[in-house]
Amino acid sequence: MTTTEEAPGLTGAAAGALDAARAHLLGLQSPEGWWKAELETNVTMDAEDLLLREFLGIRTEEETAEAARWIRSQQRADGTWANFHGGPADLSTTIEAYVALRLAGDPPDAGHMLAAAKYARDAGGIEGSRVFTRIWLALFGQWSWDDLPVMPPELMFLPSRVPLNVYDWACWARQTIVPLTILGSLRPVRSLPVDLAELRGGAVPPDGAKGWGRVFNALDRVLHVYEKAPVRPLRRAALRRAADWIIARQEADGCWGGIQPPWVYSLMALNVLGYGLDHPVVKRGLDGLERFTIRDEKGRRLEACQSPVWDTVLAMNALGDAGAAPDDPALLRAAHWVVGEEVKGLGDWAVRRPDLPPGGWAFEFDNDIYPDTDDTAEAILALRKVALPEAEAPIERAVRWLNGMASRDGGFGAFDADNTRGLCTKLPFCDFGAVIDPPSADVTAHVVEALSKEGLAESPVVKRAVVWLLKAQEADGSWFGRWGANHVYGTGGAVPALIAAGVRPEKPAIRRAVAWLEEHQNSDGGWGEDLRSYEDPAWIGRGGSTPSQTAWALLALLAAGERSAAVDAGVRWLVENQRPDGTWDEDQFTGTGFPGDFYINYHLYRLVFPISALGRYLEAAT
C-alpha cells in the first residue's frame, strides 16, 4: 500500500464537496423515489424520428421546427455532426442530420447546408454511408433496395440451436433485425419532398471481403435472386411469424426494449403489413415516444433510451457510500420503488436458460422482457444499503438469476448467457454496432462484486468469474470497458470486484492495475479517456479529465488500499472542479452503447460516481 501525507485541509474540502453533491443529488429525486437524468446520444435519433413521422404521414411543422432547431445546435463549425462531444465527423450522422434539415425547409444553398453536403460528398456520400442510413433512404426512394444486403424473414423459422437464428443476435440487434426483415421483404417506398442528389459521392468501394465475409457476400447475391421470386406461402408465413414476434415484445409503455432502433422499425414494419395508425399496438407505440421526448430552449430531442433503474441504484449506492443510514428516508423511498420494478416474468434470456426462474431488474421503466445482469448486480448492492425487509425476497431471486446467467466460459454478458456466436457479425448487413452480447469485464466485475458481498465469494460461479476477469486483464494492466469509456471504466470496475472477491491488494493483477491508473493520471490530477480509444489504441487512457472517469479511477485505487499522492490529486481535482450548486460539468460522453459506433452521455454519471469516490475516500481517512 502506497502512503502519503494528506494535503492540509483536503479531508475537510472533500467533506464539504461531498455534502454539496449529496444535497444536489437528493434534490433530483422524484416523489416516487426514482432518479432519472437525461441520456444524451447524437442527432440521428431526432433525424430518424422525423423520417419515421414522414413515413407514417404524421410529421407536423411544429415537431419538425423544434427538432431542426436542436439538430442545428449540434452542428459544428465545419458543417459536420459527430457521434460524441469533440469526436471526429461521422458521415452517416451528417447525412441523416442533413436530410432532416432539408425536411425542415433549410435550403441546400445555405452556408451550413453547403458545408455539410461538401463533407458528405468528400467522405464518400450516400454510397459510403452505413447500411442503416441507406435503409432509411431506401424507404424514401433515395437508394435502391436492390443495393442493400438481404435479411429474409424466413430466419424466424430457424431453431435456436441453428446458427444465424434470431437469438444468435444480441437482444438489441434481434429486436431491430426482425422488423427489418419485414421492411426488406416488402420494400416500401414513400415519397420524400426533397431530392438528395447533392449527397452523392461516387461509386461504392470495391468489395474487399475475405473468408466468411466473402461467403456471405456470395450468399447475399443468391438471396437477392430469391427476393425477386413471387410471394410464396413460406414467405407469407414468415411475415406473420415476424409480426407476431414483434407484437409479443411490445412493452407496457408502447416501446420495444425501451430503445429507439427496434421501436421505429417495428412501427414501420407493422404499418406496411396493414396495421393502421389507430391500431392499439401502433397507437401505443407512437404515444409512448412522448415519454422519451425532451423539449427545452434548444429544441426537441429524443432519448435513445432511458435509465431510471440504473440511475436510481447508482444514486442509492452513492448515498450509501456518502454515509446515508439504512433508514434514510430518501434511500427507503428509492428502495420501495426498486423493489416494485423487479422483473418477475420470462424474457428472451430464457431461450438459453429455459429452466432458470426469473428475477432481477431491467434498465428502464418498461422493458421487462429484457432484464440485465448489470442493473441486477447494482440493484442488489443498492438494496443491501437499506433496512427494508421487503427487499429480501427480490434479492434472493436476483442472486439465483445472476448465478444462472453465467456463460460457459465463466463471464457474464449483459442481457443473455452464451450470446457468443460470431458468425452473424460477418454478415454484410452488420456494419454498425455490436450485434452480439458476449461476456465483458465491466459487467462480469459488477456481478462478482454483488455476489461476493452476498457471501458467495467462494462459490463456483464467482470463482470462475474471477478467473475470467484475471484472464481478461490487458497486457498493460487495465481492463477493457464495454459499457463505459473505456479502460478507465473497465479497470474502475474490475479492481473493486476482485478485492471484494478476496484477491489481496498486493497481488500482481492489482499492482499492475494500480500502476496503469497512476501512469495515465493527467497532470491536473484527474483522469479521462477519449472514446476514440475504442478504435485507436493511442487514445487508451488518454483524454481530458472528467468527473465520472476521475471517480472510476479513484474507486479502483481506494479499493486497492492506496492512500497516495495520486489519490489526493484526484480528490483535489474533484473538489476544485465542482460547481457552486454541488454537481460537476461533463460535456464529454463517458458511456458506451456500441464501441466504435454509438456513445452515451449519462447526465447523472457526473454526480453519482464522484459522490461514491469522495464518500469512500473520507471513510478511508477516518
Secondary structure, DSSP 8 states (H G I E B T S, - for coil): --B----TTHHHHHHHHHHHHHHHHHHT--TTS-----EE--THHHHHHHHHHHHHT---HHHHHHHHHHHHHT--TTS--BSSTT--B-HHHHHHHHHHHHHTT--TTSHHHHHHHHHHHHTTTGGGS-HHHHHHHHTTTSS-GGGS----GGGGGS-TTSTT-GGGS-HHHHHHHHHHHHHHHH------SS--GGG---S-------THHHHHHHHHHHHHHHHTS---HHHHHHHHHHHHHHHHTB-TTS-BTTBHHHHHHHHHHHHHTT--TTSHHHHHHHHHGGGGEEEETTEEEE-SB--HHHHHHHHHHHHHHTT--TT-HHHHHHHHHHHHT---S--GGGGT-TT-----B-SSSS-TT--BHHHHHHHHHHHTTS--GGGHHHHHHHHHHHHHT--TTS---SS-SSB--GGGGGSTT--SS---B---HHHHHHHHHHHIIIIITTSHHHHHHHHHHHHH--TTS----SSBSSHHHHHHHHHHHHHHTT--TTSHHHHHHHHHHHHT--TTS-----GGGGT-GGGTT-S---HHHHHHHHHHHHHTT-BSHHHHHHHHHHHHT--TTS-----S--EEEETTTEEEEETTHHHHHHHHHHHHHHHHH-
